[in-house]
Amino acid sequence: MQTLTLTQPFDAHLHLRDHALMRAVAPHSAREFAHAIVMPNLRPPVTTLARVKGYRRRIMAALPANSDFQPLMTLYLTENTSPAEIQRAADSGLVAGVKLYPAGATTHSDSGVRQLENAYAALERMSQCGLPLLIHGEVTDPEVDVFDRETVFIDRVLQPLRQRFPALRMVLEHVTTHEGVDFVRSAPEHVVATITPQHLMYNRNALFEGGLRPHRFCLPVLKGEPHRAAVLEAALSGDSTFFLGTDSAPHPRHLKETACGCAGIFSAHAALPLYAEIFEQAGALDKLAAFATQHGTRFYRLPDSKKTVTLERDPWRVPETYPAGGGRRIAALAGGEVLQWRVV
């Protein structure tokens, strides 16, 4: 196969940041995807419908002229999020989901939830109106090993949450463990998971390949090979409860290469070529279209794009970095490596 044409895909987990950095990275996603679920972890976080509207205006202004790309917005859940705010978000037609960050779990999550019980009223309203809960599934207990944070979260938080709110639509974002895969498979169809390219490509050895690799550091952190293999099998299986979510999360290079580097991997520059490479190496390129488009759009009740995107087999070397605005640079996932597929 020398070309591959897909209905223009859907990125179910994307960080666009804001201001100059957003203006630098948004065109990458707009080139490959019809729409994307945009994360709300800005400073200050996107906690109200008014902030959603302002952020969406800034995103639309950052897109290339004549772009059809649609940002699907999210609300940042706090312990003070009211049922009324949830209802306003649901009624607006602008908000596709509500993001749960355990406080301190990842970038700009300090305003997140410490005691989930304090958000039960908001979750009940979400369950009633069908608004999905998008979950960063890690505990922040310092007694828990960083490689076990997702597994412990499933036991301590997700299982009880599913029992308390059985109708709540849930997305386990960036699933990384075989326990996460098993949780989704054992749940009803309104419990799903997104999968990133880095968690398909790498196990935790990649963090230390020839030295410490800060540009492969993300949260949830890369896991051991049995977990990577389980996540890859889920992606390739054709199971509609697993679908594409890049979690492309840009940081300027100097903030990654420092004494306390940021968590996040930028993949929007080559998202589809990366997934195509992964699926082809596994002998499952025929499964990419459903994983990249159909599964996610069905869950989010979106129409398929009327446009297509074509990849062609044309080996190219990924640049090490891309502009980040203001003279800064972003390190690219697979930077310096040769990919076999490129977007036409």
Summary of the structure (lengths in Angstrom):
residues: 344
radius of gyration: 18.6
end to end distance: 14.9
largest distance: 53.5
contacts: 1188
relative contact order: 0.16
helix: 40%
strand: 21%
